[in-house]
Amino acid sequence: MELMNIARVRWACRRGMLELDVLFQPFVEAQYQDLSDQDKLDFIRLLTCEDPELFAWFMGHEQCPDSDLARMVIKVRGRAAP
């Protein structure tokens, strides 16, 4: 997997579920540019997952089995926390 330009990342953040849009879009705007290259790759990989799977991970209904993606879920959720 390779790094994407920011416009492609923003486009990939547009999901079929509003709940995911609300998490991903602010994260990309506020933090994506400051991530390490490895974190950017992990985030891009996270965006390749299916919406129901992502929803379950972000809502805490299921644990993400991939430790790198699970870490990115925590990072994105932390950005959304008040």
GUDREN-63489 format. One record per residue (C-alpha): residue number from 1; chain; x, y, z. Coordinates in Angstrom, 2 decimals, decimal comma, m for minus. Example, Ala and Ser with C-alpha at 12.3 -4.5 7.8 and 13.67 -1.06 7.14 Angstrom:
<atoms>
@seq->1	mol->A	X->12,30	Y->m4,50	Z->7,80
@seq->2	mol->A	X->13,67	Y->m1,06	Z->7,14
</atoms>
This chain:
<atoms>
@seq->1	mol->A	X->0,00	Y->0,00	Z->0,00
@seq->2	mol->A	X->1,23	Y->3,49	Z->m0,76
@seq->3	mol->A	X->0,53	Y->6,94	Z->0,59
@seq->4	mol->A	X->m2,29	Y->8,88	Z->m1,05
@seq->5	mol->A	X->m2,47	Y->12,61	Z->m1,58
@seq->6	mol->A	X->m4,75	Y->14,44	Z->0,82
@seq->7	mol->A	X->m7,53	Y->14,89	Z->m1,74
@seq->8	mol->A	X->m7,78	Y->11,12	Z->m2,26
@seq->9	mol->A	X->m7,76	Y->10,54	Z->1,50
@seq->10	mol->A	X->m10,58	Y->13,05	Z->1,95
@seq->11	mol->A	X->m12,56	Y->11,30	Z->m0,79
@seq->12	mol->A	X->m11,97	Y->7,87	Z->0,82
@seq->13	mol->A	X->m13,31	Y->9,26	Z->4,11
@seq->14	mol->A	X->m16,72	Y->9,81	Z->2,52
@seq->15	mol->A	X->m18,59	Y->6,75	Z->3,72
@seq->16	mol->A	X->m22,05	Y->5,28	Z->3,44
@seq->17	mol->A	X->m22,65	Y->5,89	Z->7,15
@seq->18	mol->A	X->m22,91	Y->9,40	Z->8,53
@seq->19	mol->A	X->m21,49	Y->8,17	Z->11,85
@seq->20	mol->A	X->m18,23	Y->7,29	Z->10,11
@seq->21	mol->A	X->m18,12	Y->10,54	Z->8,14
@seq->22	mol->A	X->m18,40	Y->12,44	Z->11,42
@seq->23	mol->A	X->m15,36	Y->10,57	Z->12,75
@seq->24	mol->A	X->m13,12	Y->10,45	Z->9,69
@seq->25	mol->A	X->m13,50	Y->13,86	Z->8,10
@seq->26	mol->A	X->m12,57	Y->15,98	Z->11,15
@seq->27	mol->A	X->m9,67	Y->13,62	Z->11,92
@seq->28	mol->A	X->m8,25	Y->14,03	Z->8,43
@seq->29	mol->A	X->m8,62	Y->17,80	Z->8,52
@seq->30	mol->A	X->m7,04	Y->18,19	Z->11,95
@seq->31	mol->A	X->m4,46	Y->15,41	Z->12,20
@seq->32	mol->A	X->m3,72	Y->13,49	Z->9,02
@seq->33	mol->A	X->m0,88	Y->15,75	Z->7,83
@seq->34	mol->A	X->0,89	Y->15,39	Z->11,19
@seq->35	mol->A	X->0,81	Y->11,58	Z->11,24
@seq->36	mol->A	X->3,96	Y->9,56	Z->10,62
@seq->37	mol->A	X->4,13	Y->7,84	Z->7,24
@seq->38	mol->A	X->3,38	Y->4,51	Z->8,94
@seq->39	mol->A	X->0,31	Y->5,96	Z->10,67
@seq->40	mol->A	X->m0,84	Y->7,40	Z->7,35
@seq->41	mol->A	X->m0,52	Y->3,97	Z->5,77
@seq->42	mol->A	X->m2,44	Y->2,40	Z->8,65
@seq->43	mol->A	X->m5,18	Y->5,01	Z->8,32
@seq->44	mol->A	X->m5,42	Y->4,39	Z->4,57
@seq->45	mol->A	X->m5,62	Y->0,67	Z->5,27
@seq->46	mol->A	X->m8,39	Y->1,36	Z->7,80
@seq->47	mol->A	X->m10,32	Y->3,18	Z->5,08
@seq->48	mol->A	X->m10,31	Y->0,01	Z->2,96
@seq->49	mol->A	X->m12,41	Y->m1,82	Z->5,56
@seq->50	mol->A	X->m16,15	Y->m2,24	Z->5,14
@seq->51	mol->A	X->m18,50	Y->0,24	Z->6,84
@seq->52	mol->A	X->m20,28	Y->m2,32	Z->9,11
@seq->53	mol->A	X->m16,92	Y->m3,56	Z->10,33
@seq->54	mol->A	X->m15,68	Y->m0,02	Z->10,98
@seq->55	mol->A	X->m18,91	Y->0,91	Z->12,73
@seq->56	mol->A	X->m18,60	Y->m2,09	Z->15,07
@seq->57	mol->A	X->m15,01	Y->m1,16	Z->15,94
@seq->58	mol->A	X->m15,65	Y->2,54	Z->16,45
@seq->59	mol->A	X->m18,78	Y->1,97	Z->18,53
@seq->60	mol->A	X->m17,00	Y->m0,63	Z->20,66
@seq->61	mol->A	X->m19,27	Y->m3,52	Z->19,66
@seq->62	mol->A	X->m16,28	Y->m5,54	Z->18,43
@seq->63	mol->A	X->m12,52	Y->m5,43	Z->18,85
@seq->64	mol->A	X->m10,48	Y->m4,90	Z->15,70
@seq->65	mol->A	X->m8,31	Y->m8,01	Z->15,25
@seq->66	mol->A	X->m5,42	Y->m6,09	Z->13,65
@seq->67	mol->A	X->m3,34	Y->m4,31	Z->16,30
@seq->68	mol->A	X->m2,19	Y->m1,50	Z->13,97
@seq->69	mol->A	X->m5,74	Y->m0,78	Z->12,83
@seq->70	mol->A	X->m7,01	Y->m1,04	Z->16,42
@seq->71	mol->A	X->m4,46	Y->1,60	Z->17,43
@seq->72	mol->A	X->m5,68	Y->3,84	Z->14,60
@seq->73	mol->A	X->m9,31	Y->3,34	Z->15,70
@seq->74	mol->A	X->m8,32	Y->4,55	Z->19,17
@seq->75	mol->A	X->m6,48	Y->7,54	Z->17,67
@seq->76	mol->A	X->m9,46	Y->8,57	Z->15,53
@seq->77	mol->A	X->m11,92	Y->8,05	Z->18,40
@seq->78	mol->A	X->m9,67	Y->10,11	Z->20,67
@seq->79	mol->A	X->m9,91	Y->13,02	Z->18,24
@seq->80	mol->A	X->m13,71	Y->12,82	Z->18,35
@seq->81	mol->A	X->m13,90	Y->12,70	Z->22,16
@seq->82	mol->A	X->m14,99	Y->15,95	Z->23,81
</atoms>
